[in-house]
Amino acid sequence: MKFVFLSILSIQCLCTIAQDQMKLLPEKIVIDEYHNQKIKDPYRYAEDLNTDVVKSWIGEQNKISISLLNKIQKKQYLIDKQIEFDQKNEFSISKLKIIENDNHFYLKRESNENVPKLYYRKTFSSPEELLYDPKSFKSKSHIDHVINYIQPNWDGSKIVISITKNGQEVSEMVVLDVNSKKLHSEIIKNVWPSNKGGVEWLPDNTGFIYLQYRKTDTKSKDFQKNTKSVLHIVNDNPNDAKEIFSKNSDPNLNEDDIPITVIERQDSKYLIGKTPGAGNYYNSYYLPINEIKTNDWKPLFKKVNEIKSFSIQGDSIIYRTSKNAPNYKICITSVLEPNFDTPKVLVKENPETIITDFDITKDGLYFVTSKNGVKSSLYKLDGKTQKEIKLPQTYGNISISSKGPNYSELWINASGWTAKNIRYEYNNKKLSNKNLNNTINDKILENIIIEEIEVEAPDGEMIPLSILYKKGIKKGNIKPRPTLMDGYGAYGISMKPAFSLRRLLWILEGGIYAIAHVRGGGEKGDSWHKGGYKSKKPNTWKDFIACAEYLIDKNYTTKNKLAIWSGSAGGILIGRAITDRPDLFSAAIVEFGSLNMLRSEMRANGALNIKEFGTISDPKEFKDLLEIDAYHHIKDGTKYPSTLLTAGLNDARVPAWFSVKFAARMQKANISSNPNLLLIDKETGHGIDDTKLKQFNRFANILSFALWQTGHPDYQPE
């Protein structure tokens, strides 16, 4: 017992020393007045990350955090384990694109490679060919360039490749001739095709339309303003691209709208224009394909029509809408004479499940339903009846796509928390395995138990909660264990069941992993999103807190063994959970987090996020933003849990200063001995296009920190 006592004491001393070593960032209070309310901001100046004092402080924080995390000897084990699982897979495939002639284009990364390369197959069963290695792009720079988007033309003779570096996401595009495997001369800059608007090839394959950004400085407030869709003809100078869809071509557009275009198929009659942002709904326009250069856009539908997704079939539009149907319905109307008020309903809303996807083949309309965001089913509309298409097992998440309305092939992508990610083809009532990826060892996944339950929120709403743990932990007789809980709750995005190596590693270390499907997401339809939106956003973290209390009450874990984790807009969830209930959690991890939402509009994509969170210019929405701002809810003299914040200096979505300000404020206010760590990476962005090894290292830092703080004996710093 003496040894255990000394170990615990040494750990407490280590944390206290780490806290004492952390030099506080000096306060320089700025007072803003919004709608007759004064708000103090002690670290406004830290929004400029290039000032000497801020740069120096970030450097010190990184040094202390890395030193402390490196004292966890088993952290390297987590890196090695990720590499081991990766090698078992042999390779991984992503961004698969299949065109009508059955050509397959995809990215493939071998287990011994850090970044993927572009490959090609003439058909599914044909041998693969290496088309392009991103190492050859600006090879003298000695930087790991990453392919983050591909788009072949209609006959597969050419393919656009988008390339980025250091997690920047903003990219450069090149055009590859597939037969010769040689690049065309032009390099197209000021693009971000992996984000909103991708590449749309003209039906004659002579060129393509893409979204062009005026600036590439992701720290500028003008970064995403006045973007435009332009037409580039292959081999022409990119500077000669013709403007197709923009504020200039349509005065109804705002400078913050993202005017992207869509050409669904080579035989499509119309070019579709739309202006999506951070919100679920947008305005849409159309233009006959043969009139592309006229810019004579006509309105198709508006935001108020609440159309989530659609497909143009001839002169008809088939669409999925939440208008008077929060669980969604599928309707059809005319493009030329639309009637969105009383359209023909093809698939009615179901009160028990939501419609999450649909597509059309030669044989009819297929659609996917989901219950609580964790159990999906596939159906075919057969006349007026709905026939379920049975898959070999039940999947938590299903998405579908078709080869086109002139073909019978329907492609099905299915996954689950422990179900291997798999791709099927459904054709003439025959289901075939068309998986290109290797899958992880099934025996490991078979040893994981999944509980899907619902937890009552303070207002009586039932919140889905997924709980995963290793066999041997008996239900009803659970010894409290280290538990890691995550969630998101924004933009109507669901936490869809899918295999995650980081979840698996946590479970293999004896922990419990929980996913809270909180309001603000889309698990229970449009009303679920609106239930955690703007003035109702507090439901997001209240739902999360209710799920945490359930796990403690049912003896899955204790307050001292419960860590929470999310990122991006999920930073609101985690930040407000710990500022609302600092007593409830042992540790909190936030990656690239939105933690200072009162200043959201000051970031490069701030105007886009007004649709989801509101604007400070509106008195009511200002109050909503203040309420969801975790930074402004930190209180001096409070015992806060341990925190680990990560951010990237190249982040085009959430600026690193959100995390810097929050970390500085937390270190000043926190009177507990719990460490508040900050890691700022100058060679990453939002974590999306990172190399394999960079991701593995980040996950190892996060998991080892959480295991340390929840008391796992093998992860205590030495």
Secondary structure, 3 states (H helix, E strand, C coil): CHHHHHHHHHHHHHHHHHHHHCCCCCCCCEEEEECCEEEEECCHHHHCCCCHHHHHHHHHHHHHHHHHHHCCCCHHHHHHHHHHHHHHHCEEEEEEEECCCCCEEEEEEECCCCCCEEEEECCCCCCCEEEECHHHCCHHHCCCEEEEEEEECCCCCEEEEEEEECCCCCEEEEEEECCCCEEEEEEEEEECCCCCCCCEECCCCCEEEEEECCCCCCCCCCCCCCCEEEEEECCCCHHHCEEEECCCCCCCCCCCCCCEEECCCCCCCEEEEECCCCCCCCCEEEEEHHHHHHCCCEEEECHHHCEEEEEEECCEEEEEECCCCCCCEEEEEECCCCCCCCCEEEECCCCCCEEEEEEEECCEEEEEEEECCCEEEEEEEECCEEEEECCCCCECEEEEEECCCCCCCEEEEEECCCCCCEEEEEECCEEEECCCCCCCCHHHHHCEEEEEEEEECCCCCEEEEEEEEECCCCCCCCCCCCEEEECCCCCCCCCCCCCCHHHHHHHHCCCEEEEECCCCCCCCCHHHHHCCCHHHCHHHHHHHHHHHHHHHHCCCCCHHHEEEEEECCHHHHHHHHHHHCCCCCCEEEEECCCCCHHHHHHCCCCCCCHHHHCCCCCHHHHHHHHHHCCHHHCCCCECCCEEEEEEECCCCCCCCHHHHHHHHHHHHHECCCCCEEEEEECCCCCCCCCCHHHHHHHHHHHHHHHHHHCCCHHHCCC
